[in-house]
Amino acid sequence: MAPGVLITGGAGFIGYHLVRWLVRQGYDVRILDNGRTGRLDRFDGTPEVRSVTLLKGDITRLADVEAACEGIDYVVHLAAQVSVVESMDRPAETWAINVHGTALVLEAARRFGVRRVVFTSSCAVYGDSLEPPFRETDAPRPTSPYGLSKWMGEHLAEFYTRVFRLPVVTLRLFNVYGPGQRADSPYASVIPRFIDALRRGVPMTVYGTGEQTRDFVFVEDVARIIEKALHMPQADGLVINVGTGHPTSVNDLARLLQEISGRSVGTHHEPPRPGEMLHAWADTARLRSVLGIDPEDLTPLREGLTRTWRAEGIEQRA
């Protein structure tokens, strides 16, 4: 019998790619998603829909979470309010979703005897008080409600592993990108915003100087890393960075996307957005030693951006 995996937030960007990967690996996949930011129609008309059970529900409602966890072997907890900027506007909502919701997911997993939970945290926990590359042993100092909420979720994950013996692995994701990422929001990430600007032939908006750096990791690599973490007992109770270890400035990203697309639209600068970090890239030693992932085997940025550009249905021009 195929193992059952519940993915909270499975209709979102990362969730969509993870669902497709797990279905191809032979898992029975169940999704819990409220449709607020995830697209519940993502799997309409695709082969994956035959192997996926979609439950419309909310991680902040215990009854919904318990119904989703019943009979499940593994849980991947992706559902969250994921925008730094939105969290600055609505911190109380961020606590409700990212802290209370995570507590309910972990508690339901414990009650139903789930074999392992993968909790996805964020590099936003580190804040601006540290010098990158960021190590899992560094003391976090978040600069946004989003970063703080993810750090609180990490404490819950560690507590449930230590006190309740629920195996939980925490993955601190750096800047995940790839096909299907939303650009139709004022809180959208930089890569879909830049691709949207290139598509429309308008300057790309850069917040701040553009010299801020990020560690961009391709979403299909993230899906494979999450699946591996489901079966690594040596990772239980640990926090593991998921990034490439290579920083890229926003200005360099803009130049690279213009090269890939063959479109020169330039940039337009706006003031920095509140709560966002200046520099962030991962120390990947634990990713290598605990999960056996060599960061040099991950998708190079140029290749990942090229695949993303082509997947968005945009013809390249020489």
C-alpha positions in Angstrom: 0.0 0.0 0.0 1.4 3.4 -1.0 2.3 5.7 1.9 -0.1 8.6 2.5 1.2 12.2 2.6 -0.8 15.2 3.7 0.4 18.5 2.3 -1.0 21.6 4.0 -1.1 24.4 1.5 -0.7 21.9 -1.3 -2.4 24.1 -3.8 0.2 26.8 -3.4 3.4 27.4 -5.4 5.7 25.0 -3.6 2.9 22.6 -2.9 2.0 22.2 -6.5 5.5 21.1 -7.4 5.7 18.9 -4.4 2.4 17.2 -5.1 3.5 16.4 -8.7 6.9 15.0 -7.5 5.3 12.8 -4.8 2.7 11.4 -7.1 5.4 10.5 -9.5 7.2 8.7 -6.7 4.1 6.6 -5.9 2.7 8.3 -2.8 -1.0 8.8 -2.1 -1.3 12.6 -1.7 -3.9 14.5 0.3 -4.1 18.3 0.2 -5.5 20.6 2.8 -5.9 24.1 1.5 -8.3 27.0 2.0 -7.8 28.5 -1.4 -6.9 31.9 0.0 -3.6 32.1 -1.9 -3.4 28.6 -3.3 -5.2 27.8 -6.6 -7.6 24.9 -6.0 -7.9 24.4 -9.7 -4.1 23.8 -10.2 -4.7 20.0 -10.8 -7.7 20.2 -13.1 -7.1 18.3 -16.2 -3.7 17.0 -15.2 -2.8 13.3 -14.7 -1.9 14.1 -11.0 -5.6 14.8 -10.1 -6.4 11.1 -10.2 -4.0 10.4 -7.3 -4.7 13.5 -5.2 -7.4 14.1 -2.6 -8.2 17.8 -2.2 -9.8 18.9 1.1 -10.9 22.5 1.3 -10.2 23.6 4.9 -8.1 25.8 7.1 -5.2 25.0 9.4 -6.6 27.3 12.0 -9.6 25.0 12.5 -8.8 21.9 14.5 -11.6 19.9 13.0 -10.3 20.5 9.5 -6.8 19.5 10.4 -7.8 16.4 12.3 -10.0 15.2 9.3 -7.0 15.8 7.0 -4.5 13.9 9.3 -6.6 10.7 9.8 -5.0 7.7 8.2 -1.9 9.7 7.0 1.7 8.5 7.3 3.5 11.7 6.7 2.7 15.5 6.9 4.4 18.3 5.0 3.4 21.6 6.6 3.6 24.3 3.9 0.5 26.3 4.7 1.3 29.8 6.0 1.0 33.5 5.5 4.3 33.8 3.5 4.8 37.5 2.8 7.2 39.6 4.9 5.5 42.8 3.7 2.0 41.5 4.3 3.0 40.4 7.8 4.1 44.0 8.6 0.6 45.2 7.6 -1.3 42.4 9.4 0.8 40.9 12.2 -2.1 39.5 14.2 -3.3 37.5 11.2 0.2 36.2 10.7 0.4 34.9 14.3 -3.0 33.2 13.9 -2.0 31.4 10.7 1.7 30.7 11.2 1.8 30.0 15.0 -1.6 28.8 16.0 -2.1 26.9 12.7 1.3 25.2 13.1 0.4 24.2 16.7 -2.8 22.6 15.4 -1.1 20.7 12.6 1.5 19.3 15.0 -1.1 18.3 17.6 -3.3 16.5 15.0 -0.2 14.7 13.7 0.6 13.6 17.2 -3.0 12.4 17.9 -3.2 10.4 14.7 0.3 8.8 15.0 1.9 10.4 12.0 5.3 8.9 11.3 7.1 12.2 10.5 6.3 15.8 9.9 8.4 18.2 7.7 7.8 21.8 8.8 8.9 24.5 6.3 10.4 27.5 8.0 12.2 30.4 6.4 15.6 32.2 6.2 13.6 35.2 7.4 14.1 34.0 11.0 17.8 35.1 10.8 17.2 38.8 10.5 19.8 41.5 9.8 22.0 41.2 12.9 24.1 38.3 11.5 26.8 38.0 8.9 26.0 35.5 6.1 26.3 32.7 5.3 23.7 32.0 7.9 24.2 28.8 10.0 21.5 26.9 11.8 23.3 27.5 15.1 23.2 31.3 14.7 20.9 33.1 17.1 17.9 34.4 15.1 16.8 38.0 15.4 13.8 38.4 13.0 13.0 41.8 11.5 9.3 41.0 10.5 6.3 39.3 12.1 6.6 36.7 9.4 10.2 35.8 10.4 9.2 35.7 14.1 6.2 33.5 13.4 8.4 31.0 11.6 10.9 31.0 14.5 8.0 30.4 16.9 6.9 27.5 14.6 10.4 26.1 14.9 10.2 26.1 18.7 6.9 24.2 18.4 8.4 21.6 16.1 11.4 21.1 18.5 9.0 20.8 21.5 6.8 18.2 19.8 9.9 16.2 18.9 11.5 16.4 22.4 8.4 16.2 24.6 5.8 14.3 22.6 8.2 12.2 20.6 6.7 13.3 17.3 9.5 13.2 14.7 9.6 16.7 13.1 12.2 18.0 10.7 12.4 21.8 10.1 13.6 23.0 6.7 14.6 26.7 6.6 13.9 27.6 3.0 15.8 30.4 1.4 14.3 32.2 -1.7 12.4 29.5 -3.6 11.5 30.3 -7.2 10.3 28.5 -10.3 7.3 28.1 -12.7 3.9 29.0 -11.4 4.9 31.6 -8.9 2.3 34.4 -8.5 3.1 37.9 -9.7 -0.4 39.4 -9.3 0.0 40.6 -5.8 1.7 43.7 -4.2 3.5 41.1 -2.0 4.9 39.0 -4.8 8.5 37.7 -4.8 11.1 39.4 -6.9 11.5 36.8 -9.7 7.8 36.6 -10.7 7.6 40.4 -10.5 10.6 40.8 -12.8 9.3 38.2 -15.2 5.9 40.0 -15.3 7.6 43.3 -16.0 9.7 41.7 -18.8 6.5 40.2 -20.3 4.8 43.6 -20.3 7.8 45.5 -21.5 8.0 47.8 -18.5 11.0 48.6 -16.2 11.5 46.1 -13.3 10.8 47.7 -9.9 13.8 47.3 -7.5 13.2 48.2 -3.8 16.2 49.8 -2.3 19.6 49.9 -4.0 19.4 46.4 -5.6 22.6 45.4 -3.9 20.8 43.3 -1.4 21.6 39.6 -1.9 19.5 36.5 -1.8 20.0 32.7 -2.1 17.7 31.5 -4.9 16.8 27.8 -4.9 14.8 26.1 -7.6 11.4 24.8 -6.5 11.9 21.3 -8.1 15.0 20.9 -6.0 13.1 21.9 -2.9 10.4 19.3 -3.6 13.1 16.5 -3.8 14.7 17.7 -0.6 11.4 17.7 1.2 10.7 14.2 0.1 14.1 13.0 1.3 13.6 14.6 4.7 10.4 12.5 5.1 12.7 9.4 5.5 15.7 10.7 7.4 15.3 9.9 11.1 18.7 11.5 11.8 17.1 14.8 11.0 14.4 14.6 13.6 14.4 17.7 15.8 16.9 19.5 13.6 16.7 22.7 11.7 18.3 22.5 8.2 19.0 25.3 5.8 17.7 24.7 2.2 19.7 26.9 -0.2 22.5 26.8 -2.6 25.0 28.8 -0.6 25.5 31.2 -3.5 24.4 34.9 -3.0 23.0 36.9 -6.0 22.2 40.6 -5.8 18.9 41.8 -7.0 20.7 44.0 -9.6 22.5 40.9 -11.0 19.2 39.0 -11.0 17.7 41.8 -13.2 20.6 41.7 -15.6 20.5 37.9 -15.8 16.8 37.8 -16.6 17.2 40.4 -19.3 19.9 38.3 -20.9 17.8 35.1 -20.7 14.6 36.8 -22.1 16.4 38.9 -24.7 14.4 41.9 -23.5 16.0 45.1 -22.2 13.5 47.0 -20.0 15.8 48.5 -17.3 15.0 49.0 -13.7 13.0 51.5 -11.6 14.0 52.0 -8.0 11.6 52.5 -5.1 12.3 52.9 -1.3 13.2 49.7 0.6 10.2 47.7 1.8 9.8 47.4 5.6 10.9 44.3 7.3 13.0 42.9 4.5 16.6 41.7 5.1 19.6 43.1 3.3 21.7 40.0 2.8 20.8 36.3 3.1 22.5 33.2 1.9 22.8 29.7 3.4 25.5 27.8 5.1 24.9 24.4 3.5 27.1 22.1 5.7 24.1 20.5 7.5 22.1 20.1 4.3 25.1 18.0 3.0 26.0 16.1 6.2 22.4 15.3 7.5 20.3 15.0 4.3 23.2 14.0 1.9 22.4 16.8 -0.5 25.4 18.3 -2.4 24.4 22.0 -3.1 26.6 21.9 -6.2 24.1 19.3 -7.6 21.2 21.7 -7.3 19.9 23.6 -10.3 22.2 26.5 -11.3 20.4 29.9 -11.3 20.7 30.6 -15.0 19.2 27.2 -15.8 16.4 27.5 -13.3 15.5 31.0 -14.5 15.6 29.9 -18.1 13.2 27.0 -17.3 11.0 29.4 -15.4 10.9 32.0 -18.2 10.1 29.3 -20.8 7.4 27.7 -18.6 5.6 31.0 -18.4 4.8 30.8 -22.1 7.0 33.6 -23.2 8.9 33.2 -26.5 12.6 34.0 -26.2 14.1 36.5 -28.5 17.7 36.5 -29.6 
